[in-house]
C-alpha cells in the first residue's frame, strides 16, 4: 500500500471552546471545551488514517506538552516521526458558535526552530523519503524557518519523483509559487492565491487564469477553496466547480485540511477530476459535521459525496 508522509513545522494544540451566541467585550458562557492535537499536516494525517491509508507524520513538536499528539498517533494509528524539540507546542484557540455556525480562530506563535532541529529534520526526511510515495507539506512556518523552506523541499522531493501537495499561506506560499519547481498539488483559498501572486483575483475568470498559469509552470492540480461556495478544481485537461450540500456545522476547523486529504486519496486511487472533486468535498463536509480532525465512516462520506454538485467549467 502507498505510504503518505505529512510535514507539520508549526503544529498546535487546538483548544476548542463552544460558546453559543458569544459576544466580544462581555462575559460569555461556554458549553463545551476540547483540547486536541492539531496543525494542518497533523490534521491531514488524521483524516488519511481514518480513510485507511498508511501515514507517517513528521515535523517539529514541543517535547513538554506532546501527550495529546502521542495519544492521537497511537489511536489512529499514525507513524510518529516528529523531531521533539525543547519547549511547549503552541496553542490555537477556536471559539465555536453553534447558533451562528461560525468559528473564530486565535492562533499563537510557534516555537522558534533552531539550526540544530532543522538539521535533524532534514536528516529524518532524507531517511524517510525512500519509503513514502506522497508528501504533504502543510501549515505555517514557525520563527526561525526561512520563507523558501517549502520551495526548496518541493524541488528536492519532485526531483526524486515524489508527488508533493502543498497547503500553506503568506510568504511561504509566495516563495513556493514563484519557485522554479512547483508542487504537484496546490490548495490555496482565493485570498491566499491572490496574495501569493501579488495581484487581485476578484472574478472567477481571474482565479482560473491564475490557476492555469501555475499548471503551465509545472503544477498538476490547483484547488481553490471558496468556503461555503465549495471549490474550483483546475487540472491541465479539465476544470470543475464543486458545491457542497448544506449540513449542520459543528466546527469549520480542519475543513481545508480535509479537502487536501480527499485529493491525496483521490490521487492514490487514480480518480478522474470530477470524482476527485466530489471526494475532496465530501471529506470537508464530513469533517465540519464533527469536532476535531476526524472523518465519518465511509458510508457517511459516500452519502455526502452523492449530494455534491460538480459542474464542468
C-alpha positions as a Markdown table, in Angstrom:
| # | Residue | x | y | z |
|---|---|---|---|---|
| 1 | Unk | 0.0 | 0.0 | 0.0 |
| 2 | Unk | 1.3 | 3.5 | -0.8 |
| 3 | Unk | 2.6 | 5.5 | 2.1 |
| 4 | Unk | 1.9 | 9.2 | 2.7 |
| 5 | Unk | 4.1 | 11.5 | 4.8 |
| 6 | Unk | 2.8 | 14.7 | 6.2 |
| 7 | Unk | 5.1 | 17.5 | 7.4 |
| 8 | Unk | 4.0 | 20.0 | 10.1 |
| 9 | Unk | 6.6 | 22.5 | 11.1 |
| 10 | Unk | 4.2 | 24.6 | 13.3 |
| 11 | Unk | 1.8 | 22.2 | 15.0 |
| 12 | Unk | -0.7 | 23.4 | 17.6 |
| 13 | Unk | -2.8 | 22.1 | 20.4 |
| 14 | Unk | -6.3 | 23.2 | 19.4 |
| 15 | Unk | -8.3 | 24.5 | 22.4 |
| 16 | Unk | -11.9 | 24.5 | 21.1 |
| 17 | Unk | -14.5 | 26.2 | 23.2 |
| 18 | Unk | -18.2 | 26.1 | 22.3 |
| 19 | Unk | -19.9 | 29.3 | 23.3 |
| 20 | Unk | -23.2 | 29.7 | 21.5 |
| 21 | Unk | -24.1 | 33.4 | 20.9 |
| 22 | Unk | -20.9 | 34.7 | 22.4 |
| 23 | Unk | -20.2 | 38.4 | 22.2 |
| 24 | Unk | -16.7 | 40.1 | 22.4 |
| 25 | Unk | -16.1 | 42.5 | 25.3 |
| 26 | Unk | -18.6 | 40.8 | 27.6 |
| 27 | Unk | -18.7 | 37.8 | 30.0 |
| 28 | Unk | -19.8 | 34.7 | 28.0 |
| 29 | Unk | -21.0 | 31.2 | 29.0 |
| 30 | Unk | -19.4 | 28.2 | 27.3 |
| 31 | Unk | -21.0 | 24.8 | 26.8 |
| 32 | Unk | -18.0 | 22.6 | 25.9 |
| 33 | Unk | -14.2 | 22.5 | 25.9 |
| 34 | Unk | -11.9 | 20.2 | 24.0 |
| 35 | Unk | -8.1 | 20.1 | 23.7 |
| 36 | Unk | -6.9 | 18.2 | 20.7 |
| 37 | Unk | -3.7 | 17.7 | 18.7 |
| 38 | Unk | -3.7 | 19.9 | 15.6 |
| 39 | Unk | -1.8 | 21.7 | 12.9 |
| 40 | Unk | -2.5 | 21.3 | 9.2 |
| 41 | Unk | -0.3 | 18.4 | 8.5 |
| 42 | Unk | -1.3 | 16.6 | 11.7 |
| 43 | Unk | -5.0 | 17.0 | 10.6 |
| 44 | Unk | -4.2 | 15.7 | 7.1 |
| 45 | Unk | -2.5 | 12.6 | 8.7 |
| 46 | Unk | -5.6 | 12.1 | 10.9 |
| 47 | Unk | -8.0 | 12.2 | 8.0 |
| 48 | Unk | -6.0 | 9.9 | 5.8 |
| 49 | Unk | -5.6 | 7.4 | 8.7 |
| 50 | Unk | -9.4 | 7.5 | 9.1 |
| 51 | Unk | -9.6 | 6.6 | 5.4 |
| 52 | Unk | -7.4 | 3.6 | 5.9 |
| 53 | Unk | -4.1 | 4.8 | 4.5 |
| 54 | Unk | -0.6 | 4.2 | 5.9 |
| 55 | Unk | 0.5 | 7.6 | 7.1 |
| 56 | Unk | 3.7 | 9.0 | 8.7 |
| 57 | Unk | 3.6 | 12.4 | 10.4 |
| 58 | Unk | 6.8 | 14.4 | 10.9 |
| 59 | Unk | 7.8 | 17.9 | 11.7 |
| 60 | Unk | 8.9 | 19.8 | 14.9 |
| 61 | Unk | 7.0 | 19.1 | 18.1 |
| 62 | Unk | 7.4 | 20.6 | 21.5 |
| 63 | Unk | 8.5 | 17.9 | 24.0 |
| 64 | Unk | 6.9 | 19.4 | 27.0 |
| 65 | Unk | 3.3 | 19.0 | 26.1 |
| 66 | Unk | 3.2 | 16.3 | 23.4 |
| 67 | Unk | 0.7 | 14.0 | 25.2 |
| 68 | Unk | -2.3 | 14.8 | 23.0 |
| 69 | Unk | -0.2 | 14.1 | 19.9 |
| 70 | Unk | 1.1 | 10.8 | 21.3 |
| 71 | Unk | -2.5 | 9.8 | 22.0 |
| 72 | Unk | -3.7 | 10.7 | 18.5 |
| 73 | Unk | -0.8 | 8.8 | 16.8 |
| 74 | Unk | -1.5 | 5.7 | 18.9 |
| 75 | Unk | -5.2 | 5.8 | 18.4 |
| 76 | Unk | -5.4 | 6.1 | 14.6 |
| 77 | Unk | -2.6 | 4.7 | 14.2 |
| 78 | Unk | -0.2 | 7.1 | 12.6 |
| 79 | Unk | 3.6 | 6.5 | 12.5 |
| 80 | Unk | 5.2 | 9.2 | 14.6 |
| 81 | Unk | 8.4 | 10.6 | 13.1 |
| 82 | Unk | 8.3 | 14.0 | 14.7 |
| 83 | Unk | 11.5 | 15.7 | 15.9 |
| 84 | Unk | 11.0 | 16.6 | 19.5 |
| 85 | Unk | 12.3 | 20.0 | 20.5 |
| 86 | Unk | 12.6 | 21.7 | 23.9 |
| 87 | Unk | 9.6 | 23.7 | 25.0 |
| 88 | Unk | 5.9 | 23.6 | 24.5 |
| 89 | Unk | 3.9 | 23.4 | 21.3 |
| 90 | Unk | 1.8 | 26.5 | 20.7 |
| 91 | Unk | -1.9 | 26.6 | 21.5 |
| 92 | Unk | -4.6 | 27.7 | 19.0 |
| 93 | Unk | -7.9 | 28.9 | 20.4 |
| 94 | Unk | -11.1 | 28.1 | 18.5 |
| 95 | Unk | -14.4 | 29.7 | 19.6 |
| 96 | Unk | -17.2 | 27.7 | 18.0 |
| 97 | Unk | -20.7 | 29.3 | 17.9 |
| 98 | Unk | -23.4 | 26.7 | 17.0 |
| 99 | Unk | -26.1 | 29.5 | 16.9 |
| 100 | Unk | -24.4 | 31.3 | 14.1 |
| 101 | Unk | -22.4 | 28.3 | 12.7 |
| 102 | Unk | -19.2 | 30.4 | 12.9 |
| 103 | Unk | -15.7 | 29.6 | 14.2 |
| 104 | Unk | -13.3 | 32.3 | 15.5 |
| 105 | Unk | -9.6 | 31.4 | 15.5 |
| 106 | Unk | -6.9 | 32.9 | 17.7 |
| 107 | Unk | -3.5 | 31.5 | 16.6 |
| 108 | Unk | -0.5 | 32.0 | 18.9 |
| 109 | Unk | 3.1 | 31.9 | 17.6 |
| 110 | Unk | 5.0 | 28.7 | 17.5 |
| 111 | Unk | 8.3 | 27.6 | 19.0 |
| 112 | Unk | 11.4 | 29.1 | 17.3 |
| 113 | Unk | 13.1 | 26.4 | 15.2 |
| 114 | Unk | 16.9 | 26.2 | 15.8 |
| 115 | Unk | 19.5 | 25.3 | 13.1 |
| 116 | Unk | 20.1 | 22.0 | 15.1 |
| 117 | Unk | 16.4 | 21.0 | 15.0 |
| 118 | Unk | 16.2 | 21.8 | 11.3 |
| 119 | Unk | 19.3 | 19.7 | 10.5 |
| 120 | Unk | 17.8 | 16.8 | 12.4 |
| 121 | Unk | 14.5 | 17.2 | 10.5 |
| 122 | Unk | 16.3 | 17.3 | 7.1 |
| 123 | Unk | 18.2 | 14.1 | 8.1 |
| 124 | Unk | 14.9 | 12.4 | 9.1 |
| 125 | Unk | 13.3 | 13.4 | 5.8 |
| 126 | Unk | 16.3 | 12.0 | 3.8 |
| 127 | Unk | 15.8 | 8.7 | 5.7 |
| 128 | Unk | 12.0 | 8.6 | 5.2 |
| 129 | Unk | 11.7 | 9.7 | 1.6 |
| 130 | Unk | 12.5 | 6.3 | 0.1 |
| 131 | Unk | 9.6 | 4.6 | 1.9 |
| 132 | Unk | 6.9 | 7.2 | 1.0 |
| 133 | Unk | 5.2 | 8.0 | -2.2 |
| 134 | Unk | 3.3 | 11.2 | -1.4 |
| 135 | Unk | 4.4 | 14.1 | 0.7 |
| 136 | Unk | 2.0 | 16.7 | 2.1 |
| 137 | Unk | 3.7 | 19.9 | 3.2 |
| 138 | Unk | 1.2 | 21.8 | 5.3 |
| 139 | Unk | 0.8 | 24.8 | 7.6 |
| 140 | Unk | 2.6 | 27.9 | 8.5 |
| 141 | Unk | 6.3 | 28.2 | 9.2 |
| 142 | Unk | 7.5 | 28.9 | 12.8 |
| 143 | Unk | 10.0 | 31.5 | 13.7 |
| 144 | Unk | 13.5 | 30.5 | 12.6 |
| 145 | Unk | 12.4 | 28.9 | 9.3 |
| 146 | Unk | 13.1 | 30.8 | 6.1 |
| 147 | Unk | 10.2 | 31.5 | 3.8 |
| 148 | Unk | 11.7 | 29.4 | 1.0 |
| 149 | Unk | 11.8 | 26.2 | 3.1 |
| 150 | Unk | 8.9 | 24.6 | 1.3 |
| 151 | Unk | 10.1 | 25.8 | -2.1 |
| 152 | Unk | 13.4 | 24.1 | -1.6 |
| 153 | Unk | 11.9 | 21.0 | -0.2 |
| 154 | Unk | 9.4 | 20.7 | -3.1 |
| 155 | Unk | 12.3 | 20.8 | -5.6 |
| 156 | Unk | 14.2 | 18.1 | -3.7 |
| 157 | Unk | 11.2 | 15.8 | -3.5 |
| 158 | Unk | 9.9 | 16.3 | -7.0 |
| 159 | Unk | 13.5 | 15.7 | -8.2 |
| 160 | Unk | 13.2 | 12.3 | -6.5 |
| 161 | Unk | 10.0 | 11.5 | -8.3 |
| 162 | Unk | 7.7 | 12.1 | -5.4 |
| 163 | Unk | 4.1 | 13.5 | -5.5 |
| 164 | Unk | 4.0 | 16.7 | -3.4 |
| 165 | Unk | 1.0 | 18.5 | -2.1 |
| 166 | Unk | 1.3 | 22.0 | -0.6 |
| 167 | Unk | -1.1 | 23.8 | 1.6 |
| 168 | Unk | 0.3 | 27.0 | 3.2 |
| 169 | Unk | -0.1 | 30.7 | 3.0 |
| 170 | Unk | 1.8 | 34.0 | 3.3 |
| 171 | Unk | 5.5 | 34.3 | 2.4 |
| 172 | Unk | 5.9 | 30.5 | 2.3 |
| 173 | Unk | 3.2 | 30.2 | -0.4 |
| 174 | Unk | 4.6 | 33.2 | -2.3 |
| 175 | Unk | 8.1 | 31.6 | -2.3 |
| 176 | Unk | 6.7 | 28.2 | -3.4 |
| 177 | Unk | 4.6 | 29.6 | -6.2 |
| 178 | Unk | 7.4 | 31.7 | -7.6 |
| 179 | Unk | 10.0 | 28.9 | -7.4 |
| 180 | Unk | 11.3 | 27.1 | -10.5 |
| 181 | Unk | 9.7 | 23.8 | -9.4 |
| 182 | Unk | 6.1 | 23.8 | -8.2 |
| 183 | Unk | 4.2 | 21.2 | -6.2 |
| 184 | Unk | 2.0 | 18.7 | -8.0 |
| 185 | Unk | -1.0 | 19.9 | -5.9 |
| 186 | Unk | -1.6 | 23.4 | -4.6 |
| 187 | Unk | -4.6 | 24.2 | -2.4 |
| 188 | Unk | -4.9 | 27.9 | -1.6 |
| 189 | Unk | -8.1 | 29.9 | -1.0 |
| 190 | Unk | -8.8 | 32.8 | -3.3 |
| 191 | Unk | -7.3 | 35.4 | -1.0 |
| 192 | Unk | -4.1 | 33.3 | -0.4 |
| 193 | Unk | -3.7 | 32.8 | -4.1 |
| 194 | Unk | -4.1 | 36.5 | -4.8 |
| 195 | Unk | -1.6 | 37.5 | -2.1 |
| 196 | Unk | 1.0 | 34.9 | -3.3 |
| 197 | Unk | 0.8 | 36.1 | -6.9 |
| 198 | Unk | 0.8 | 39.8 | -6.0 |
| 199 | Unk | -2.4 | 40.7 | -7.8 |
| 200 | Unk | -6.1 | 41.0 | -7.2 |
| 201 | Unk | -8.1 | 38.0 | -8.2 |
| 202 | Unk | -11.7 | 39.2 | -7.9 |
| 203 | Unk | -13.6 | 37.2 | -10.6 |
| 204 | Unk | -13.8 | 33.5 | -11.3 |
| 205 | Unk | -12.2 | 34.1 | -14.7 |
| 206 | Unk | -9.2 | 35.7 | -13.0 |
| 207 | Unk | -8.8 | 32.9 | -10.5 |
| 208 | Unk | -9.0 | 30.3 | -13.3 |
| 209 | Unk | -6.4 | 32.2 | -15.3 |
| 210 | Unk | -4.0 | 32.3 | -12.4 |
| 211 | Unk | -4.6 | 28.6 | -11.7 |
| 212 | Unk | -3.8 | 27.8 | -15.3 |
| 213 | Unk | -0.6 | 29.8 | -15.1 |
| 214 | Unk | 0.6 | 27.5 | -12.3 |
| 215 | Unk | -0.3 | 24.5 | -14.3 |
| 216 | Unk | 1.8 | 25.8 | -17.2 |
| 217 | Unk | 4.7 | 26.1 | -14.8 |
| 218 | Unk | 4.6 | 22.5 | -13.6 |
| 219 | Unk | 1.7 | 22.1 | -11.1 |
| 220 | Unk | -0.7 | 19.3 | -11.9 |
| 221 | Unk | -3.8 | 20.3 | -9.9 |
| 222 | Unk | -4.8 | 23.6 | -8.4 |
| 223 | Unk | -7.7 | 23.5 | -5.9 |
| 224 | Unk | -9.0 | 26.9 | -4.8 |
| 225 | Unk | -11.3 | 26.7 | -1.8 |
| 226 | Unk | -14.2 | 29.1 | -1.6 |
| 227 | Unk | -15.8 | 28.4 | 1.8 |
| 228 | Unk | -19.5 | 27.7 | 1.7 |
| 229 | Unk | -19.4 | 28.0 | -2.1 |
| 230 | Unk | -17.2 | 24.9 | -2.4 |
| 231 | Unk | -14.1 | 25.0 | -4.5 |
| 232 | Unk | -12.6 | 25.2 | -8.0 |
| 233 | Unk | -10.5 | 22.3 | -9.2 |
| 234 | Unk | -8.3 | 23.0 | -12.2 |
| 235 | Unk | -6.2 | 20.4 | -14.0 |
| 236 | Unk | -4.4 | 20.6 | -17.3 |
| 237 | Unk | -7.3 | 19.0 | -19.1 |
| 238 | Unk | -10.4 | 19.9 | -17.2 |
| 239 | Unk | -11.9 | 22.5 | -14.8 |
| 240 | Unk | -14.8 | 21.8 | -12.4 |
| 241 | Unk | -16.6 | 23.6 | -9.6 |
| 242 | Unk | -17.9 | 21.6 | -6.6 |
| 243 | Unk | -20.7 | 22.8 | -4.4 |
| 244 | Unk | -21.2 | 21.0 | -1.1 |
| 245 | Unk | -24.6 | 20.1 | 0.4 |
| 246 | Unk | -25.9 | 22.1 | 3.4 |
| 247 | Unk | -25.3 | 20.4 | 6.7 |
| 248 | Unk | -25.4 | 21.3 | 10.4 |
| 249 | Unk | -21.9 | 22.8 | 11.0 |
| 250 | Unk | -20.3 | 21.7 | 14.3 |
| 251 | Unk | -16.9 | 23.3 | 13.5 |
| 252 | Unk | -15.1 | 24.5 | 10.4 |
| 253 | Unk | -11.7 | 23.8 | 11.9 |
| 254 | Unk | -9.8 | 21.5 | 9.5 |
| 255 | Unk | -12.2 | 21.7 | 6.5 |
| 256 | Unk | -9.4 | 22.8 | 4.2 |
| 257 | Unk | -7.1 | 20.0 | 5.5 |
| 258 | Unk | -9.9 | 17.5 | 4.9 |
| 259 | Unk | -10.1 | 18.7 | 1.3 |
| 260 | Unk | -6.3 | 18.1 | 0.9 |
| 261 | Unk | -6.7 | 14.7 | 2.3 |
| 262 | Unk | -9.5 | 13.9 | -0.1 |
| 263 | Unk | -7.5 | 15.0 | -3.0 |
| 264 | Unk | -4.5 | 12.9 | -1.9 |
| 265 | Unk | -6.6 | 9.8 | -1.5 |
| 266 | Unk | -8.1 | 10.5 | -4.9 |
| 267 | Unk | -4.7 | 10.8 | -6.5 |
| 268 | Unk | -3.7 | 7.4 | -5.0 |
| 269 | Unk | -6.9 | 5.9 | -6.3 |
| 270 | Unk | -6.3 | 7.4 | -9.8 |
| 271 | Unk | -9.7 | 9.1 | -9.8 |
| 272 | Unk | -10.7 | 11.5 | -12.6 |
| 273 | Unk | -11.1 | 15.2 | -11.7 |
| 274 | Unk | -14.9 | 15.1 | -11.3 |
| 275 | Unk | -14.7 | 12.2 | -8.8 |
| 276 | Unk | -11.7 | 13.7 | -7.1 |
| 277 | Unk | -13.6 | 16.9 | -6.5 |
| 278 | Unk | -16.6 | 15.0 | -5.2 |
| 279 | Unk | -14.5 | 13.0 | -2.8 |
| 280 | Unk | -12.5 | 16.1 | -1.6 |
| 281 | Unk | -15.7 | 18.0 | -0.9 |
| 282 | Unk | -17.3 | 15.1 | 0.9 |
| 283 | Unk | -14.2 | 14.9 | 3.2 |
| 284 | Unk | -14.7 | 18.6 | 4.0 |
| 285 | Unk | -18.4 | 18.2 | 4.6 |
| 286 | Unk | -17.9 | 15.2 | 6.8 |
| 287 | Unk | -15.3 | 17.0 | 8.9 |
| 288 | Unk | -17.4 | 20.0 | 9.6 |
| 289 | Unk | -20.2 | 17.9 | 11.0 |
| 290 | Unk | -17.9 | 16.8 | 13.9 |
| 291 | Unk | -15.4 | 18.3 | 16.3 |
| 292 | Unk | -11.8 | 17.7 | 15.6 |
| 293 | Unk | -9.9 | 16.2 | 12.7 |
| 294 | Unk | -12.0 | 13.1 | 12.2 |
| 295 | Unk | -14.0 | 11.7 | 9.3 |
| 296 | Unk | -17.3 | 9.9 | 9.4 |
| 297 | Unk | -17.4 | 6.2 | 8.4 |
| 298 | Unk | -17.1 | 5.5 | 4.6 |
| 299 | Unk | -20.8 | 5.0 | 4.1 |
| 300 | Unk | -21.4 | 8.5 | 5.6 |
| 301 | Unk | -18.8 | 10.0 | 3.3 |
| 302 | Unk | -20.3 | 8.3 | 0.3 |
| 303 | Unk | -23.7 | 9.8 | 1.2 |
| 304 | Unk | -22.2 | 13.3 | 1.3 |
| 305 | Unk | -20.4 | 12.7 | -2.0 |
| 306 | Unk | -23.6 | 11.7 | -3.7 |
| 307 | Unk | -25.0 | 15.1 | -2.7 |
| 308 | Unk | -22.1 | 17.2 | -4.0 |
| 309 | Unk | -22.9 | 19.1 | -7.2 |
| 310 | Unk | -19.9 | 19.1 | -9.6 |
| 311 | Unk | -20.2 | 21.5 | -12.6 |
| 312 | Unk | -17.7 | 21.4 | -15.5 |
| 313 | Unk | -16.5 | 24.9 | -16.5 |
